């Protein structure tokens, strides 16, 4: 004899579906802020690395050429600006006559368009707020010999994410970890 068994369709009940959605919402609530912080930390590390690379390139070009090379803030990519923050962009140019403007487009070594977000990078004193110049020996030009700091902050500021890059009189660079004080010059 063949017994007839009722077959029941398998699937999720409404209660099971609600439990799964609730658990997913709890996990997302926990994970998303951590992910956003992770992304912000990586973006800021990339920005600071880009600027640090520009400083190292300017210094190495000054040594290689045996003449002054300047890294300055630039919004156009063709001349220096008096902007007091570096996040709008910068350019590196050969500057043998210690001029405040780019003397000739042929002297431009490299340009960078800056940051595509609202992070700010500012120099710690009036000397470093819009330009840094290196002599042919790779040291800061007289007048900038004290060095200083460059501070990278998110907007709105979050002190646990702030990064600092210190430049010493000899042109040496030291970077801080996020949220840590600036290295000693």
C-alpha positions, 0 to 999 in steps of 0.5 A: 500500500502506498501511503499518501503523505501530505507534502508541505512547501518549505520556506521561511515564516514571517517570524523567521524573516523578521528575526533575520532582518533584525539581526542584519540591522543590528550588525549593520548598525555596529559595522557601518561606523567602523567601516566609515572610520576605516575609510576616513583613516585610509583617505587621510593616510593617502593624502598625507603620503601624497604631500610627504612625497611632494616634499621629498621630491622637492628636496631631492630635486633641489639636491639633484639640480644644485639649486633652490626648488620650491613647493607652493600652494596652487589652485591653478597648477600653473602659478603659486597662490597665497592660499593658507591651506595646501588642500587646494593643490600645490606645485613644485618648481625650480626656483634658482632666483628665489622668486615668489612666483613661478618664473617660467612654465618650463620650470614646473617640475610637478603639480598636484590638484590637492584633495577632493574632499573637505579635509584641510592641510595647513602649515603651522606658521606663516612661513609654511602656510603657502610655500616651502623652499629647499636649497641645493643642499637639501635644507630649508632656505634661510628664513624658513630654517626653523621648520614647522608642522603641517596639520591634516584635519577632517571637517568637522575636526576629529582630534583622534584622526588628525595627522601631523607632518614635521619638517626640520631645518635640515629638510628631514620629515617626521610623521605622527600617527593619527591622533598623536601629537606632532613629532619633535622638530 
